[in-house]
Amino acid sequence: MTASIVICAAQIPFVSGGAEVLYGSLRDELRRRGHAAEIVSLPFNWRTREAILRSALAWRLVDLEEVAGRRVDLVIATRFPSYVVRHPRKVVWLIHQFRQVYELEGTSFSDFGARPGDDEVARMLREMDRRALGEARARFAISDNVGRRLERFNGLSARTLYPPPPLAPRLRAGPYGDAVVTVGRLDPMKRFDLLVRAVAAAATPVRAVIAGEGPEADRLARLARELGVEERVELPGRVDDQRLAELYADALAVYYAPFDEDYGYVAVEAFLAERPVVTIADAGGVLEFVADGRTGLVAPAASPRELASRIDRLYGDRELAARLGRAARARAAGIGWDEVIDNLLGAG
């Protein structure tokens, strides 16, 4: 039986990343199975505390029970604040909450607590989450890490459904080259600067390719110049899918170590290309895939030297890289859309 399904998507204007990839992929997979699926998005603005609350309230005011004479059979809400929407058949596939008032509070990645009234706003946001997420027919999370946060802070459970990367059909294994590849929005939380510093600290002539756009681009280029590794650090900007698949296929390894990452398409993409992933012990959801010495290498701390030592190990032992890569591919092989769609629709 086909259904009319709305995917609720909070959109930060001028910013595109993994969440936007997930929205589009989910819509396309639902349509492929014969369902009528649309993405409904509202802009999210965190410029002021009031803007954050207004963005959430806007979702509460949206009426999605019937649109243009068509009954909406199911609403699938995703990241904050889209799950504040009301609907009698609301299912949540949680990407993340407003992390600045949860696990990021008190870190350099959140300024909550610095202004008068922050405690009250944070309390309101947490209570809003408890209520809005609690009223869902079912809750799923894109990783165990996201689900654990929900349990820890809101006392609510969620089953993990890993989203498959859209790049999967293009990924292939090639020879193990001399570059560590990474990709993503060039943002401080992604910690791409650590890879630049690790290249400078490495004992081998390893190269790095850091693909993507974002506010850190100029700083990363400047850092590479200052450390004298400009010739070994490539910043190609945004690359298309074909080029990215080629980068994975020819890489020595893939670096992916954001701070407490929600999930991480990059790690799964690397695994499907038989590339081991080098990461850090506080990388969150990435560690659900990267097992030290089995599918990649995990540095104990965000230290350039620790990271460099693991990259050097792979550079000097391509057999190790290949062994880890084969195990990595086996780890990611079971991630597919059928399980995701069956669970989301079955819960509604």
N, C-alpha and C positions, 0 to 999 in steps of 0.2 A: 504494500500500500504506500502510495506517495504522500508526502506531507508538505505543508507550507512552513518554512523554517526561517527565522530571523536570527542572524548572528549579531550580537551587540558588541560593538567595537569602539573603545575609547581611542581617539586619534589625537596625537600631538602634532599640530600643523608644522609642516616642513621637516618632519622627522620620520624616517622609515627604518624599520629594523625587523627583528624576529617576530614580533607580535603581528605586524602587518603581513608578513609571510604566512603566518599561521591562519589569519582570517581568510585570506584569499585561497589558501590550500583547502581549508575546511569547506568553504563555499563550493569550490570546484569539485571536490570529492562527493559532496551531497548531490550536486547537479548530475554528476556522472552516474549516480544511482537512481536518477529519475525524480528527485525531489525538487521542489521550487525553493531555492535558497537565495537569500539576499543579505548583504551586510548593511546594517544601519549603524552609522557612526556619529558621535558628537565630539566636538573638540574638547580636549582637556587642557586646562590652564592652571598652573600652580604658581603664578606670579605673586599672588598674595594668599594669605590664609583664607580670606573671604572667597577668592576665586576658586579655591579647591572645594570649599563647601558648596558653592553655587554650581560647580560642575557636577557634583554628586546629586544635588537637588534636581537639576535638569533631567537626569535620567529617571528620577522618581516620578516626574510629571509626564513622561512619554507614555502614550497609550498605544500598545502594540497588539491588543486583542483582535482587532480587525482593521485592515488597511485596504483602502480602495475597493471595498466590498468583498475582500477575501479574508476569511478567518485565518489567523496565524495559529498553527497547531502547536508550535514549539518555539521557545526562545532559548538560545544558547548564549549565555553571558560569559565574558572572558576576564579582562583585567579591570582593575579599579578605574573609574567608578561604574563601569557598565552594568555590573551585577546588582546595582541599586534599583534597576528597572523592575516594575511590577508585571507579573503575568501569571496566570493560573498554572501554566506548564513551563516553568522556568528551570532550566538545568544550567549549572555553572561548570565550565571547564576553566579552572583558574590558572591564569598566567602569573599574576602576582597582585598583591594588594598595594596600598600606598606605603612602600617600604620605609619611607622616612620617619614614620611614627611607629614602626615596629623594630625589626632587627637592625636597621641602619641608624636608629636614634642614638646619639652620643658618639657617632663615628664622624670622620671627615666627609662622609658622603651625605650627611643630613645636617640641616641648620635648625631643626626643630629643637626647642629648648632655649634658643638664643633670644627670643622675643617675648615681651609680656603677652600673656594670654595663650601661649603655645600649649601649655598643659591642658587647657580647656578644649582647644581645637583638637588636639590629639585624642582626648577622651571621647569627643563627639564622633570622630572618625572611626575609632575602634568600636563604639557602640553601634554606629551605622553599619559597619561590616558584620558585626555579630547578628544583627537583625536581618539584614538583606541576604547574607549568605545562609543564615539559618532557615529562611523561608523557601529556599530552593527545594525542588523535588529530589534532586540528587546533586552531589558535589564531586567533581573530579579535579585533579590537579595535573599539570604538565610534568611534574617530577615529584619524587618523594620529598625533596627539599622544600618545595612549595607547600606540600601537604603537611609536613612537620611544623612549618611556621603557623599554619592555620590552626593546628591542634594546640600548639604552645600558647599562642596569643589569644585565640578566640574559643578554644575548647570545642572546635568542630572538626569532624573527620572528612577526608576526601580520598577517593581511590585514584591512583596514578594511571594516567593514560599518556604515554609518550607520543608526541607528534612526530611523524616521519618527515624528514627534510625533502622539500620539492626537488632538490638537486639529485636525489638518489639515482634516478635512471641514467644520469650522465656519468656517474662516478665509476672509475676503473683504477686498477692498480698498475703502476708503471715502475721503472727502475728507481731505486733510492738515490736521490741526488745529493746536493751539498747545501740545500737551503731548508731552513725551518719556516714554514708558511703559517700565516694566521690571517683572519679576516673578521671584520665587524665594524661597528660604528666606533670611530676614534674618540673615545670618551675616557675620562680618568678611571672609572670603575673597571674598565676592561684591562687596564694595567699593561698596555703595549709597551710602555717605556721600559718595563723590566726586560723585555726581549731585546731591546736596543742595548741596554746595559750588559745583558748576558753575552751578546755578540762581542762587545768590547772586552769582556772578562774571559772569553773563551781561549783555550790553548790551541784550538784548531781554527782554520780559516773559514768557518761556517758562515753562511749568508743568512739573511732574514728577508722575507717578503711580507709586508704588512699591508694588506689590501683593505680599502674602505675610505670613507669620508667622515669628517666630524671635527669638533672644536680642537682636538689634540694634534691635528695634522702638522701644523707649523711647528709646534713644540717638539714633536718627534723628529722632524727633519733637522731642527736646530740641535737637538740632543745628539743625533748621529754625527753631525759636524763637529760638535764640541768634543766628542769622545774619539774622534778620528776614525770612525767606521762608516763614513758616508758612502764609500764605494761598496760596502757589504750590506747595506740596509736599503732595500727598495721600497718606495711608497708609491705604488701605481695608482692610488685613488680607487674609485669604484670600478670593479671589473665585471664583465658579463658572465653568465653561467658557464659558457664554453671555456672561457679563460680560467675561471676559478677551478673547474674540473681538471684542467691541464696542470694548474699549480699544485693541486692535491696529488695528482698522479706522479709528478716528478719530484715531490718533496722528500726530504730525509725524514721529517717528522712534522707534526702540527703543534703549535703552541696555542693553548687556550686556557687562560687563568684569570677570568674576571673575579672580583671579590664576591663570594657567596652567590654565585650565578643561579638563576632560577632553573634553567635547563641547559641550553647550549646546543643549538643546531650544529655548530662548528665541530664539536667533538664527535657527534654521530656521523657527520659528513666525512670527517677524517677516517673514522673506522670503516665506513663503507668503501673507501679508497685504499684500505689496508695500510693506513699510516698510523703509527703509534702517536699518542698525544702526550706532550710534556705539560704538566700543570703544577699547581701549588696546593698545599694541604687545606687551604681555606677557600677553595674554589666552588664550594657548594654542590649544585646539581651535577657538575662535570664529574665529580668523584663517584657518582652512581654508575659511571661507565669506565673510568680510568682506574684500574687496579695496578698499583705500583709493582713493576716487574712482570706483569702479566699482559696488560693491554696498553701500557705506557709507563711513564716515569713521573713520580710525584716528588717535588721538592718540599722539604718540611716547612719552609718559610719563604716569604717574598724577598728573597735575596738573589741579586744578580749572580753571585759566585755559585750558589747552590744550583741555580738554574743552568748556569754555564757548564757545571760539572756533568750534568745529566745530558745536555746536548753534546758535549765532547764524547761522552760514552757512546752515544748512538753514532756519531761521526766516525769513531774509530772501530765500530763493530756493526757493519751492515747486516750481518746475520742476525744479530740481536734485534735490529730494527725490523727485519723481515719477520722474525718469529713473533714479536709483539704485534706487528701489523696483521698477521694472519689471525691471531687470537682476537684482535680488535674487531675484525670483520665478522667473525662468528658471534661476538657479543651483540652487535647491532643488527644482525640478520633478521631477528624476529619482530622488529618494529614496523608495523604496517597500519594502513588505514582501516582495514576491515574491523579490527578490534575497537578502534576509536569510534567509528560510526555506529557499530552495533550497540555499544554501551551508551553513547549519548542518546540515541533514539529509543533504546529500550528503557532508559530511565525516565523519559518524558511521558 
